[in-house]
Amino acid sequence: MKLKTGRHTSALKEARKNLKRRTTNKAVRSRIKTAIKKFETALTEKNAEKAKEFLRIVSSILDKAAKKKIIHGKNASRRIGRLSKRLAKIKK
């Protein structure tokens, strides 16, 4: 590939890597949002069993994202805690 003036090969490679990372990160974040929406739908329906199952799925996705540094570990923990609290409120 012919380089334009002022461009370094390392900068071009980093740009390619960033593009790949951005697409994978976006997909994971989208997956998190979708899972949380499903959980919230189960909560509004007052279906505790279904909500409990979705909470398990959401917490798994959040933990994996935190492990891969897509979101901060404490952000994942905080979200799981808040969702768990909402589920506990429904169970009462």
PDB file of N, CA, C and O in Angstrom:
ATOM      1  N   MET A   1       0.848  -1.174   0.000  1.00  0.00           N
ATOM      2  CA  MET A   1       0.000   0.000   0.000  1.00  0.00           C
ATOM      3  C   MET A   1       0.895   1.239   0.000  1.00  0.00           C
ATOM      4  O   MET A   1       1.831   1.347   0.792  1.00  0.00           O
ATOM      5  N   LYS A   2       0.587   2.173  -0.907  1.00  0.00           N
ATOM      6  CA  LYS A   2       1.390   3.384  -1.005  1.00  0.00           C
ATOM      7  C   LYS A   2       0.954   4.367   0.074  1.00  0.00           C
ATOM      8  O   LYS A   2      -0.239   4.592   0.278  1.00  0.00           O
ATOM      9  N   LEU A   3       1.930   4.948   0.761  1.00  0.00           N
ATOM     10  CA  LEU A   3       1.638   5.861   1.859  1.00  0.00           C
ATOM     11  C   LEU A   3       1.553   7.300   1.378  1.00  0.00           C
ATOM     12  O   LEU A   3       2.307   7.728   0.504  1.00  0.00           O
ATOM     13  N   LYS A   4       0.611   8.044   1.973  1.00  0.00           N
ATOM     14  CA  LYS A   4       0.531   9.474   1.706  1.00  0.00           C
ATOM     15  C   LYS A   4       1.586  10.162   2.561  1.00  0.00           C
ATOM     16  O   LYS A   4       2.123   9.563   3.493  1.00  0.00           O
ATOM     17  N   THR A   5       1.870  11.375   2.258  1.00  0.00           N
ATOM     18  CA  THR A   5       2.863  12.125   3.014  1.00  0.00           C
ATOM     19  C   THR A   5       2.397  12.315   4.448  1.00  0.00           C
ATOM     20  O   THR A   5       1.245  12.669   4.699  1.00  0.00           O
ATOM     21  N   GLY A   6       3.305  12.076   5.384  1.00  0.00           N
ATOM     22  CA  GLY A   6       2.983  12.281   6.793  1.00  0.00           C
ATOM     23  C   GLY A   6       2.264  11.114   7.449  1.00  0.00           C
ATOM     24  O   GLY A   6       1.830  11.225   8.596  1.00  0.00           O
ATOM     25  N   ARG A   7       2.129   9.998   6.742  1.00  0.00           N
ATOM     26  CA  ARG A   7       1.472   8.832   7.334  1.00  0.00           C
ATOM     27  C   ARG A   7       2.518   7.773   7.657  1.00  0.00           C
ATOM     28  O   ARG A   7       3.410   7.503   6.853  1.00  0.00           O
ATOM     29  N   HIS A   8       2.403   7.184   8.823  1.00  0.00           N
ATOM     30  CA  HIS A   8       3.311   6.105   9.202  1.00  0.00           C
ATOM     31  C   HIS A   8       2.562   4.786   9.131  1.00  0.00           C
ATOM     32  O   HIS A   8       1.352   4.734   9.348  1.00  0.00           O
ATOM     33  N   THR A   9       3.281   3.740   8.828  1.00  0.00           N
ATOM     34  CA  THR A   9       2.655   2.415   8.742  1.00  0.00           C
ATOM     35  C   THR A   9       2.059   2.010  10.076  1.00  0.00           C
ATOM     36  O   THR A   9       1.011   1.366  10.121  1.00  0.00           O
ATOM     37  N   SER A  10       2.724   2.385  11.171  1.00  0.00           N
ATOM     38  CA  SER A  10       2.221   2.017  12.499  1.00  0.00           C
ATOM     39  C   SER A  10       0.880   2.715  12.783  1.00  0.00           C
ATOM     40  O   SER A  10      -0.011   2.132  13.401  1.00  0.00           O
ATOM     41  N   ALA A  11       0.751   3.960  12.329  1.00  0.00           N
ATOM     42  CA  ALA A  11      -0.500   4.706  12.529  1.00  0.00           C
ATOM     43  C   ALA A  11      -1.633   4.066  11.728  1.00  0.00           C
ATOM     44  O   ALA A  11      -2.764   3.981  12.207  1.00  0.00           O
ATOM     45  N   LEU A  12      -1.335   3.626  10.535  1.00  0.00           N
ATOM     46  CA  LEU A  12      -2.346   2.969   9.696  1.00  0.00           C
ATOM     47  C   LEU A  12      -2.781   1.653  10.312  1.00  0.00           C
ATOM     48  O   LEU A  12      -3.964   1.311  10.312  1.00  0.00           O
ATOM     49  N   LYS A  13      -1.801   0.912  10.843  1.00  0.00           N
ATOM     50  CA  LYS A  13      -2.119  -0.371  11.475  1.00  0.00           C
ATOM     51  C   LYS A  13      -2.979  -0.144  12.721  1.00  0.00           C
ATOM     52  O   LYS A  13      -3.941  -0.876  12.951  1.00  0.00           O
ATOM     53  N   GLU A  14      -2.638   0.861  13.521  1.00  0.00           N
ATOM     54  CA  GLU A  14      -3.430   1.178  14.717  1.00  0.00           C
ATOM     55  C   GLU A  14      -4.850   1.561  14.338  1.00  0.00           C
ATOM     56  O   GLU A  14      -5.800   1.203  15.034  1.00  0.00           O
ATOM     57  N   ALA A  15      -4.998   2.287  13.237  1.00  0.00           N
ATOM     58  CA  ALA A  15      -6.330   2.686  12.773  1.00  0.00           C
ATOM     59  C   ALA A  15      -7.163   1.459  12.412  1.00  0.00           C
ATOM     60  O   ALA A  15      -8.357   1.397  12.708  1.00  0.00           O
ATOM     61  N   ARG A  16      -6.519   0.481  11.766  1.00  0.00           N
ATOM     62  CA  ARG A  16      -7.215  -0.771  11.418  1.00  0.00           C
ATOM     63  C   ARG A  16      -7.619  -1.531  12.674  1.00  0.00           C
ATOM     64  O   ARG A  16      -8.732  -2.049  12.763  1.00  0.00           O
ATOM     65  N   LYS A  17      -6.709  -1.594  13.646  1.00  0.00           N
ATOM     66  CA  LYS A  17      -6.988  -2.299  14.902  1.00  0.00           C
ATOM     67  C   LYS A  17      -8.133  -1.625  15.655  1.00  0.00           C
ATOM     68  O   LYS A  17      -9.012  -2.295  16.198  1.00  0.00           O
ATOM     69  N   ASN A  18      -8.111  -0.280  15.678  1.00  0.00           N
ATOM     70  CA  ASN A  18      -9.164   0.462  16.374  1.00  0.00           C
ATOM     71  C   ASN A  18     -10.530   0.221  15.742  1.00  0.00           C
ATOM     72  O   ASN A  18     -11.536   0.133  16.446  1.00  0.00           O
ATOM     73  N   LEU A  19     -10.566   0.114  14.420  1.00  0.00           N
ATOM     74  CA  LEU A  19     -11.819  -0.134  13.720  1.00  0.00           C
ATOM     75  C   LEU A  19     -12.395  -1.494  14.117  1.00  0.00           C
ATOM     76  O   LEU A  19     -13.593  -1.619  14.368  1.00  0.00           O
ATOM     77  N   LYS A  20     -11.531  -2.511  14.172  1.00  0.00           N
ATOM     78  CA  LYS A  20     -11.968  -3.855  14.573  1.00  0.00           C
ATOM     79  C   LYS A  20     -12.461  -3.857  16.015  1.00  0.00           C
ATOM     80  O   LYS A  20     -13.503  -4.435  16.327  1.00  0.00           O
ATOM     81  N   ARG A  21     -11.700  -3.205  16.889  1.00  0.00           N
ATOM     82  CA  ARG A  21     -12.064  -3.158  18.305  1.00  0.00           C
ATOM     83  C   ARG A  21     -13.387  -2.426  18.513  1.00  0.00           C
ATOM     84  O   ARG A  21     -14.226  -2.847  19.309  1.00  0.00           O
ATOM     85  N   ARG A  22     -13.561  -1.316  17.778  1.00  0.00           N
ATOM     86  CA  ARG A  22     -14.778  -0.527  17.923  1.00  0.00           C
ATOM     87  C   ARG A  22     -16.009  -1.327  17.525  1.00  0.00           C
ATOM     88  O   ARG A  22     -17.046  -1.243  18.183  1.00  0.00           O
ATOM     89  N   THR A  23     -15.900  -2.107  16.446  1.00  0.00           N
ATOM     90  CA  THR A  23     -17.055  -2.896  16.003  1.00  0.00           C
ATOM     91  C   THR A  23     -17.395  -4.010  16.993  1.00  0.00           C
ATOM     92  O   THR A  23     -18.569  -4.267  17.259  1.00  0.00           O
ATOM     93  N   THR A  24     -16.375  -4.670  17.537  1.00  0.00           N
ATOM     94  CA  THR A  24     -16.654  -5.733  18.511  1.00  0.00           C
ATOM     95  C   THR A  24     -17.207  -5.156  19.807  1.00  0.00           C
ATOM     96  O   THR A  24     -18.131  -5.719  20.394  1.00  0.00           O
ATOM     97  N   ASN A  25     -16.638  -4.019  20.263  1.00  0.00           N
ATOM     98  CA  ASN A  25     -17.115  -3.382  21.489  1.00  0.00           C
ATOM     99  C   ASN A  25     -18.561  -2.923  21.329  1.00  0.00           C
ATOM    100  O   ASN A  25     -19.371  -3.064  22.246  1.00  0.00           O
ATOM    101  N   LYS A  26     -18.878  -2.373  20.155  1.00  0.00           N
ATOM    102  CA  LYS A  26     -20.235  -1.900  19.889  1.00  0.00           C
ATOM    103  C   LYS A  26     -21.220  -3.064  19.928  1.00  0.00           C
ATOM    104  O   LYS A  26     -22.325  -2.930  20.452  1.00  0.00           O
ATOM    105  N   ALA A  27     -20.821  -4.197  19.378  1.00  0.00           N
ATOM    106  CA  ALA A  27     -21.689  -5.382  19.363  1.00  0.00           C
ATOM    107  C   ALA A  27     -21.957  -5.870  20.784  1.00  0.00           C
ATOM    108  O   ALA A  27     -23.086  -6.232  21.115  1.00  0.00           O
ATOM    109  N   VAL A  28     -20.928  -5.879  21.618  1.00  0.00           N
ATOM    110  CA  VAL A  28     -21.081  -6.342  23.003  1.00  0.00           C
ATOM    111  C   VAL A  28     -21.978  -5.385  23.783  1.00  0.00           C
ATOM    112  O   VAL A  28     -22.853  -5.827  24.528  1.00  0.00           O
ATOM    113  N   ARG A  29     -21.768  -4.070  23.617  1.00  0.00           N
ATOM    114  CA  ARG A  29     -22.589  -3.079  24.314  1.00  0.00           C
ATOM    115  C   ARG A  29     -24.051  -3.185  23.886  1.00  0.00           C
ATOM    116  O   ARG A  29     -24.958  -3.032  24.704  1.00  0.00           O
ATOM    117  N   SER A  30     -24.269  -3.446  22.602  1.00  0.00           N
ATOM    118  CA  SER A  30     -25.626  -3.619  22.084  1.00  0.00           C
ATOM    119  C   SER A  30     -26.272  -4.851  22.713  1.00  0.00           C
ATOM    120  O   SER A  30     -27.451  -4.836  23.066  1.00  0.00           O
ATOM    121  N   ARG A  31     -25.486  -5.911  22.848  1.00  0.00           N
ATOM    122  CA  ARG A  31     -25.972  -7.155  23.456  1.00  0.00           C
ATOM    123  C   ARG A  31     -26.369  -6.932  24.915  1.00  0.00           C
ATOM    124  O   ARG A  31     -27.363  -7.485  25.387  1.00  0.00           O
ATOM    125  N   ILE A  32     -25.591  -6.124  25.618  1.00  0.00           N
ATOM    126  CA  ILE A  32     -25.888  -5.789  27.016  1.00  0.00           C
ATOM    127  C   ILE A  32     -27.221  -5.060  27.100  1.00  0.00           C
ATOM    128  O   ILE A  32     -28.084  -5.413  27.904  1.00  0.00           O
ATOM    129  N   LYS A  33     -27.383  -4.034  26.256  1.00  0.00           N
ATOM    130  CA  LYS A  33     -28.607  -3.239  26.275  1.00  0.00           C
ATOM    131  C   LYS A  33     -29.834  -4.092  25.969  1.00  0.00           C
ATOM    132  O   LYS A  33     -30.870  -3.948  26.619  1.00  0.00           O
ATOM    133  N   THR A  34     -29.721  -4.977  24.984  1.00  0.00           N
ATOM    134  CA  THR A  34     -30.834  -5.845  24.610  1.00  0.00           C
ATOM    135  C   THR A  34     -31.213  -6.766  25.762  1.00  0.00           C
ATOM    136  O   THR A  34     -32.395  -6.949  26.055  1.00  0.00           O
ATOM    137  N   ALA A  35     -30.219  -7.340  26.407  1.00  0.00           N
ATOM    138  CA  ALA A  35     -30.475  -8.252  27.529  1.00  0.00           C
ATOM    139  C   ALA A  35     -31.142  -7.518  28.690  1.00  0.00           C
ATOM    140  O   ALA A  35     -32.051  -8.054  29.324  1.00  0.00           O
ATOM    141  N   ILE A  36     -30.695  -6.297  28.969  1.00  0.00           N
ATOM    142  CA  ILE A  36     -31.289  -5.514  30.053  1.00  0.00           C
ATOM    143  C   ILE A  36     -32.742  -5.164  29.724  1.00  0.00           C
ATOM    144  O   ILE A  36     -33.602  -5.187  30.605  1.00  0.00           O
ATOM    145  N   LYS A  37     -33.012  -4.845  28.470  1.00  0.00           N
ATOM    146  CA  LYS A  37     -34.391  -4.535  28.061  1.00  0.00           C
ATOM    147  C   LYS A  37     -35.301  -5.746  28.252  1.00  0.00           C
ATOM    148  O   LYS A  37     -36.445  -5.603  28.685  1.00  0.00           O
ATOM    149  N   LYS A  38     -34.797  -6.932  27.932  1.00  0.00           N
ATOM    150  CA  LYS A  38     -35.585  -8.154  28.126  1.00  0.00           C
ATOM    151  C   LYS A  38     -35.865  -8.380  29.608  1.00  0.00           C
ATOM    152  O   LYS A  38     -36.965  -8.779  29.989  1.00  0.00           O
ATOM    153  N   PHE A  39     -34.859  -8.121  30.437  1.00  0.00           N
ATOM    154  CA  PHE A  39     -35.016  -8.245  31.885  1.00  0.00           C
ATOM    155  C   PHE A  39     -36.083  -7.275  32.392  1.00  0.00           C
ATOM    156  O   PHE A  39     -36.944  -7.648  33.189  1.00  0.00           O
ATOM    157  N   GLU A  40     -36.016  -6.025  31.921  1.00  0.00           N
ATOM    158  CA  GLU A  40     -36.982  -5.007  32.344  1.00  0.00           C
ATOM    159  C   GLU A  40     -38.392  -5.334  31.882  1.00  0.00           C
ATOM    160  O   GLU A  40     -39.359  -5.045  32.587  1.00  0.00           O
ATOM    161  N   THR A  41     -38.518  -5.934  30.707  1.00  0.00           N
ATOM    162  CA  THR A  41     -39.829  -6.361  30.223  1.00  0.00           C
ATOM    163  C   THR A  41     -40.415  -7.421  31.144  1.00  0.00           C
ATOM    164  O   THR A  41     -41.601  -7.384  31.469  1.00  0.00           O
ATOM    165  N   ALA A  42     -39.583  -8.361  31.560  1.00  0.00           N
ATOM    166  CA  ALA A  42     -40.026  -9.411  32.489  1.00  0.00           C
ATOM    167  C   ALA A  42     -40.444  -8.794  33.827  1.00  0.00           C
ATOM    168  O   ALA A  42     -41.390  -9.264  34.460  1.00  0.00           O
ATOM    169  N   LEU A  43     -39.740  -7.740  34.258  1.00  0.00           N
ATOM    170  CA  LEU A  43     -40.092  -7.067  35.508  1.00  0.00           C
ATOM    171  C   LEU A  43     -41.444  -6.370  35.403  1.00  0.00           C
ATOM    172  O   LEU A  43     -42.257  -6.442  36.324  1.00  0.00           O
ATOM    173  N   THR A  44     -41.683  -5.692  34.275  1.00  0.00           N
ATOM    174  CA  THR A  44     -42.956  -4.987  34.112  1.00  0.00           C
ATOM    175  C   THR A  44     -44.127  -5.960  34.034  1.00  0.00           C
ATOM    176  O   THR A  44     -45.249  -5.627  34.413  1.00  0.00           O
ATOM    177  N   GLU A  45     -43.855  -7.160  33.542  1.00  0.00           N
ATOM    178  CA  GLU A  45     -44.890  -8.204  33.492  1.00  0.00           C
ATOM    179  C   GLU A  45     -45.054  -8.881  34.852  1.00  0.00           C
ATOM    180  O   GLU A  45     -45.934  -9.723  35.032  1.00  0.00           O
ATOM    181  N   LYS A  46     -44.197  -8.505  35.811  1.00  0.00           N
ATOM    182  CA  LYS A  46     -44.194  -9.081  37.167  1.00  0.00           C
ATOM    183  C   LYS A  46     -43.949 -10.594  37.152  1.00  0.00           C
ATOM    184  O   LYS A  46     -44.458 -11.328  38.000  1.00  0.00           O
ATOM    185  N   ASN A  47     -43.172 -11.035  36.188  1.00  0.00           N
ATOM    186  CA  ASN A  47     -42.830 -12.448  36.052  1.00  0.00           C
ATOM    187  C   ASN A  47     -41.455 -12.669  36.699  1.00  0.00           C
ATOM    188  O   ASN A  47     -40.423 -12.485  36.054  1.00  0.00           O
ATOM    189  N   ALA A  48     -41.454 -13.060  37.961  1.00  0.00           N
ATOM    190  CA  ALA A  48     -40.212 -13.178  38.730  1.00  0.00           C
ATOM    191  C   ALA A  48     -39.290 -14.275  38.196  1.00  0.00           C
ATOM    192  O   ALA A  48     -38.073 -14.096  38.153  1.00  0.00           O
ATOM    193  N   GLU A  49     -39.863 -15.405  37.792  1.00  0.00           N
ATOM    194  CA  GLU A  49     -39.041 -16.518  37.293  1.00  0.00           C
ATOM    195  C   GLU A  49     -38.313 -16.136  36.007  1.00  0.00           C
ATOM    196  O   GLU A  49     -37.120 -16.393  35.845  1.00  0.00           O
ATOM    197  N   LYS A  50     -39.061 -15.521  35.104  1.00  0.00           N
ATOM    198  CA  LYS A  50     -38.484 -15.095  33.825  1.00  0.00           C
ATOM    199  C   LYS A  50     -37.418 -14.023  34.077  1.00  0.00           C
ATOM    200  O   LYS A  50     -36.350 -14.049  33.465  1.00  0.00           O
ATOM    201  N   ALA A  51     -37.708 -13.091  34.969  1.00  0.00           N
ATOM    202  CA  ALA A  51     -36.767 -12.015  35.302  1.00  0.00           C
ATOM    203  C   ALA A  51     -35.490 -12.584  35.921  1.00  0.00           C
ATOM    204  O   ALA A  51     -34.390 -12.111  35.634  1.00  0.00           O
ATOM    205  N   LYS A  52     -35.644 -13.603  36.772  1.00  0.00           N
ATOM    206  CA  LYS A  52     -34.486 -14.233  37.419  1.00  0.00           C
ATOM    207  C   LYS A  52     -33.572 -14.869  36.370  1.00  0.00           C
ATOM    208  O   LYS A  52     -32.348 -14.773  36.457  1.00  0.00           O
ATOM    209  N   GLU A  53     -34.182 -15.517  35.383  1.00  0.00           N
ATOM    210  CA  GLU A  53     -33.412 -16.145  34.298  1.00  0.00           C
ATOM    211  C   GLU A  53     -32.672 -15.078  33.481  1.00  0.00           C
ATOM    212  O   GLU A  53     -31.498 -15.239  33.148  1.00  0.00           O
ATOM    213  N   PHE A  54     -33.383 -13.985  33.165  1.00  0.00           N
ATOM    214  CA  PHE A  54     -32.748 -12.912  32.391  1.00  0.00           C
ATOM    215  C   PHE A  54     -31.652 -12.218  33.199  1.00  0.00           C
ATOM    216  O   PHE A  54     -30.652 -11.779  32.631  1.00  0.00           O
ATOM    217  N   LEU A  55     -31.828 -12.114  34.509  1.00  0.00           N
ATOM    218  CA  LEU A  55     -30.791 -11.504  35.349  1.00  0.00           C
ATOM    219  C   LEU A  55     -29.516 -12.340  35.300  1.00  0.00           C
ATOM    220  O   LEU A  55     -28.413 -11.794  35.265  1.00  0.00           O
ATOM    221  N   ARG A  56     -29.665 -13.648  35.297  1.00  0.00           N
ATOM    222  CA  ARG A  56     -28.511 -14.548  35.200  1.00  0.00           C
ATOM    223  C   ARG A  56     -27.773 -14.307  33.879  1.00  0.00           C
ATOM    224  O   ARG A  56     -26.544 -14.254  33.844  1.00  0.00           O
ATOM    225  N   ILE A  57     -28.544 -14.162  32.794  1.00  0.00           N
ATOM    226  CA  ILE A  57     -27.954 -13.929  31.468  1.00  0.00           C
ATOM    227  C   ILE A  57     -27.260 -12.569  31.424  1.00  0.00           C
ATOM    228  O   ILE A  57     -26.135 -12.456  30.936  1.00  0.00           O
ATOM    229  N   VAL A  58     -27.940 -11.528  31.940  1.00  0.00           N
ATOM    230  CA  VAL A  58     -27.387 -10.171  31.932  1.00  0.00           C
ATOM    231  C   VAL A  58     -26.093 -10.121  32.734  1.00  0.00           C
ATOM    232  O   VAL A  58     -25.105  -9.538  32.287  1.00  0.00           O
ATOM    233  N   SER A  59     -26.096 -10.730  33.914  1.00  0.00           N
ATOM    234  CA  SER A  59     -24.896 -10.678  34.753  1.00  0.00           C
ATOM    235  C   SER A  59     -23.731 -11.404  34.085  1.00  0.00           C
ATOM    236  O   SER A  59     -22.580 -10.990  34.221  1.00  0.00           O
ATOM    237  N   SER A  60     -24.022 -12.472  33.372  1.00  0.00           N
ATOM    238  CA  SER A  60     -22.982 -13.201  32.650  1.00  0.00           C
ATOM    239  C   SER A  60     -22.372 -12.325  31.553  1.00  0.00           C
ATOM    240  O   SER A  60     -21.152 -12.252  31.407  1.00  0.00           O
ATOM    241  N   ILE A  61     -23.244 -11.662  30.785  1.00  0.00           N
ATOM    242  CA  ILE A  61     -22.778 -10.795  29.695  1.00  0.00           C
ATOM    243  C   ILE A  61     -21.960  -9.635  30.257  1.00  0.00           C
ATOM    244  O   ILE A  61     -20.899  -9.306  29.726  1.00  0.00           O
ATOM    245  N   LEU A  62     -22.452  -9.015  31.330  1.00  0.00           N
ATOM    246  CA  LEU A  62     -21.737  -7.884  31.937  1.00  0.00           C
ATOM    247  C   LEU A  62     -20.374  -8.314  32.475  1.00  0.00           C
ATOM    248  O   LEU A  62     -19.385  -7.605  32.293  1.00  0.00           O
ATOM    249  N   ASP A  63     -20.316  -9.471  33.135  1.00  0.00           N
ATOM    250  CA  ASP A  63     -19.039  -9.953  33.673  1.00  0.00           C
ATOM    251  C   ASP A  63     -18.032 -10.241  32.566  1.00  0.00           C
ATOM    252  O   ASP A  63     -16.845  -9.946  32.701  1.00  0.00           O
ATOM    253  N   LYS A  64     -18.516 -10.819  31.473  1.00  0.00           N
ATOM    254  CA  LYS A  64     -17.616 -11.103  30.340  1.00  0.00           C
ATOM    255  C   LYS A  64     -17.098  -9.812  29.723  1.00  0.00           C
ATOM    256  O   LYS A  64     -15.926  -9.718  29.358  1.00  0.00           O
ATOM    257  N   ALA A  65     -17.977  -8.813  29.608  1.00  0.00           N
ATOM    258  CA  ALA A  65     -17.567  -7.519  29.045  1.00  0.00           C
ATOM    259  C   ALA A  65     -16.543  -6.846  29.952  1.00  0.00           C
ATOM    260  O   ALA A  65     -15.593  -6.227  29.472  1.00  0.00           O
ATOM    261  N   ALA A  66     -16.736  -6.968  31.254  1.00  0.00           N
ATOM    262  CA  ALA A  66     -15.789  -6.376  32.204  1.00  0.00           C
ATOM    263  C   ALA A  66     -14.445  -7.100  32.148  1.00  0.00           C
ATOM    264  O   ALA A  66     -13.387  -6.479  32.247  1.00  0.00           O
ATOM    265  N   LYS A  67     -14.503  -8.406  31.988  1.00  0.00           N
ATOM    266  CA  LYS A  67     -13.278  -9.204  31.908  1.00  0.00           C
ATOM    267  C   LYS A  67     -12.447  -8.809  30.688  1.00  0.00           C
ATOM    268  O   LYS A  67     -11.217  -8.807  30.735  1.00  0.00           O
ATOM    269  N   LYS A  68     -13.144  -8.473  29.586  1.00  0.00           N
ATOM    270  CA  LYS A  68     -12.450  -8.065  28.358  1.00  0.00           C
ATOM    271  C   LYS A  68     -12.180  -6.568  28.309  1.00  0.00           C
ATOM    272  O   LYS A  68     -11.709  -6.050  27.296  1.00  0.00           O
ATOM    273  N   LYS A  69     -12.484  -5.861  29.424  1.00  0.00           N
ATOM    274  CA  LYS A  69     -12.256  -4.423  29.553  1.00  0.00           C
ATOM    275  C   LYS A  69     -13.082  -3.583  28.569  1.00  0.00           C
ATOM    276  O   LYS A  69     -12.677  -2.482  28.197  1.00  0.00           O
ATOM    277  N   ILE A  70     -14.235  -4.106  28.154  1.00  0.00           N
ATOM    278  CA  ILE A  70     -15.124  -3.340  27.287  1.00  0.00           C
ATOM    279  C   ILE A  70     -15.867  -2.311  28.142  1.00  0.00           C
ATOM    280  O   ILE A  70     -16.072  -1.172  27.722  1.00  0.00           O
ATOM    281  N   ILE A  71     -16.266  -2.727  29.342  1.00  0.00           N
ATOM    282  CA  ILE A  71     -16.787  -1.798  30.338  1.00  0.00           C
ATOM    283  C   ILE A  71     -15.953  -1.983  31.604  1.00  0.00           C
ATOM    284  O   ILE A  71     -15.291  -3.006  31.778  1.00  0.00           O
ATOM    285  N   HIS A  72     -15.991  -1.002  32.469  1.00  0.00           N
ATOM    286  CA  HIS A  72     -15.215  -1.076  33.705  1.00  0.00           C
ATOM    287  C   HIS A  72     -15.817  -2.126  34.630  1.00  0.00           C
ATOM    288  O   HIS A  72     -17.033  -2.319  34.653  1.00  0.00           O
ATOM    289  N   GLY A  73     -14.976  -2.794  35.380  1.00  0.00           N
ATOM    290  CA  GLY A  73     -15.425  -3.856  36.286  1.00  0.00           C
ATOM    291  C   GLY A  73     -16.443  -3.373  37.298  1.00  0.00           C
ATOM    292  O   GLY A  73     -17.431  -4.051  37.578  1.00  0.00           O
ATOM    293  N   LYS A  74     -16.189  -2.179  37.851  1.00  0.00           N
ATOM    294  CA  LYS A  74     -17.114  -1.635  38.856  1.00  0.00           C
ATOM    295  C   LYS A  74     -18.434  -1.214  38.223  1.00  0.00           C
ATOM    296  O   LYS A  74     -19.477  -1.257  38.875  1.00  0.00           O
ATOM    297  N   ASN A  75     -18.395  -0.810  36.963  1.00  0.00           N
ATOM    298  CA  ASN A  75     -19.628  -0.462  36.238  1.00  0.00           C
ATOM    299  C   ASN A  75     -20.501  -1.706  36.115  1.00  0.00           C
ATOM    300  O   ASN A  75     -21.709  -1.647  36.340  1.00  0.00           O
ATOM    301  N   ALA A  76     -19.889  -2.829  35.758  1.00  0.00           N
ATOM    302  CA  ALA A  76     -20.627  -4.090  35.627  1.00  0.00           C
ATOM    303  C   ALA A  76     -21.206  -4.511  36.971  1.00  0.00           C
ATOM    304  O   ALA A  76     -22.365  -4.915  37.055  1.00  0.00           O
ATOM    305  N   SER A  77     -20.405  -4.415  38.011  1.00  0.00           N
ATOM    306  CA  SER A  77     -20.834  -4.792  39.353  1.00  0.00           C
ATOM    307  C   SER A  77     -22.007  -3.933  39.811  1.00  0.00           C
ATOM    308  O   SER A  77     -22.978  -4.437  40.375  1.00  0.00           O
ATOM    309  N   ARG A  78     -21.905  -2.631  39.563  1.00  0.00           N
ATOM    310  CA  ARG A  78     -22.956  -1.696  39.960  1.00  0.00           C
ATOM    311  C   ARG A  78     -24.270  -1.993  39.232  1.00  0.00           C
ATOM    312  O   ARG A  78     -25.342  -1.979  39.837  1.00  0.00           O
ATOM    313  N   ARG A  79     -24.174  -2.259  37.941  1.00  0.00           N
ATOM    314  CA  ARG A  79     -25.380  -2.570  37.163  1.00  0.00           C
ATOM    315  C   ARG A  79     -26.048  -3.851  37.652  1.00  0.00           C
ATOM    316  O   ARG A  79     -27.270  -3.908  37.792  1.00  0.00           O
ATOM    317  N   ILE A  80     -25.241  -4.876  37.910  1.00  0.00           N
ATOM    318  CA  ILE A  80     -25.779  -6.154  38.388  1.00  0.00           C
ATOM    319  C   ILE A  80     -26.459  -5.949  39.735  1.00  0.00           C
ATOM    320  O   ILE A  80     -27.540  -6.486  39.977  1.00  0.00           O
ATOM    321  N   GLY A  81     -25.826  -5.171  40.613  1.00  0.00           N
ATOM    322  CA  GLY A  81     -26.392  -4.894  41.926  1.00  0.00           C
ATOM    323  C   GLY A  81     -27.730  -4.184  41.835  1.00  0.00           C
ATOM    324  O   GLY A  81     -28.670  -4.536  42.548  1.00  0.00           O
ATOM    325  N   ARG A  82     -27.824  -3.199  40.975  1.00  0.00           N
ATOM    326  CA  ARG A  82     -29.061  -2.438  40.823  1.00  0.00           C
ATOM    327  C   ARG A  82     -30.179  -3.296  40.241  1.00  0.00           C
ATOM    328  O   ARG A  82     -31.332  -3.198  40.661  1.00  0.00           O
ATOM    329  N   LEU A  83     -29.826  -4.144  39.262  1.00  0.00           N
ATOM    330  CA  LEU A  83     -30.836  -5.020  38.662  1.00  0.00           C
ATOM    331  C   LEU A  83     -31.305  -6.064  39.675  1.00  0.00           C
ATOM    332  O   LEU A  83     -32.489  -6.396  39.726  1.00  0.00           O
ATOM    333  N   SER A  84     -30.377  -6.578  40.476  1.00  0.00           N
ATOM    334  CA  SER A  84     -30.722  -7.564  41.513  1.00  0.00           C
ATOM    335  C   SER A  84     -31.669  -6.964  42.534  1.00  0.00           C
ATOM    336  O   SER A  84     -32.609  -7.616  42.989  1.00  0.00           O
ATOM    337  N   LYS A  85     -31.410  -5.717  42.887  1.00  0.00           N
ATOM    338  CA  LYS A  85     -32.241  -5.002  43.857  1.00  0.00           C
ATOM    339  C   LYS A  85     -33.677  -4.871  43.322  1.00  0.00           C
ATOM    340  O   LYS A  85     -34.647  -5.059  44.057  1.00  0.00           O
ATOM    341  N   ARG A  86     -33.787  -4.548  42.043  1.00  0.00           N
ATOM    342  CA  ARG A  86     -35.120  -4.413  41.424  1.00  0.00           C
ATOM    343  C   ARG A  86     -35.849  -5.741  41.399  1.00  0.00           C
ATOM    344  O   ARG A  86     -37.062  -5.788  41.604  1.00  0.00           O
ATOM    345  N   LEU A  87     -35.120  -6.827  41.148  1.00  0.00           N
ATOM    346  CA  LEU A  87     -35.732  -8.159  41.148  1.00  0.00           C
ATOM    347  C   LEU A  87     -36.202  -8.522  42.543  1.00  0.00           C
ATOM    348  O   LEU A  87     -37.286  -9.082  42.708  1.00  0.00           O
ATOM    349  N   ALA A  88     -35.398  -8.210  43.549  1.00  0.00           N
ATOM    350  CA  ALA A  88     -35.773  -8.509  44.941  1.00  0.00           C
ATOM    351  C   ALA A  88     -37.046  -7.771  45.344  1.00  0.00           C
ATOM    352  O   ALA A  88     -37.875  -8.300  46.085  1.00  0.00           O
ATOM    353  N   LYS A  89     -37.191  -6.539  44.847  1.00  0.00           N
ATOM    354  CA  LYS A  89     -38.366  -5.739  45.145  1.00  0.00           C
ATOM    355  C   LYS A  89     -39.627  -6.375  44.561  1.00  0.00           C
ATOM    356  O   LYS A  89     -40.694  -6.327  45.173  1.00  0.00           O
ATOM    357  N   ILE A  90     -39.498  -6.975  43.361  1.00  0.00           N
ATOM    358  CA  ILE A  90     -40.628  -7.633  42.701  1.00  0.00           C
ATOM    359  C   ILE A  90     -41.013  -8.909  43.437  1.00  0.00           C
ATOM    360  O   ILE A  90     -42.195  -9.238  43.544  1.00  0.00           O
ATOM    361  N   LYS A  91     -40.010  -9.632  43.947  1.00  0.00           N
ATOM    362  CA  LYS A  91     -40.250 -10.912  44.630  1.00  0.00           C
ATOM    363  C   LYS A  91     -41.046 -10.763  45.927  1.00  0.00           C
ATOM    364  O   LYS A  91     -41.725 -11.698  46.353  1.00  0.00           O
ATOM    365  N   LYS A  92     -40.960  -9.575  46.559  1.00  0.00           N
ATOM    366  CA  LYS A  92     -41.651  -9.377  47.842  1.00  0.00           C
ATOM    367  C   LYS A  92     -43.150  -9.481  47.732  1.00  0.00           C
ATOM    368  O   LYS A  92     -43.854  -9.336  48.731  1.00  0.00           O
TER     369      LYS A  92
END
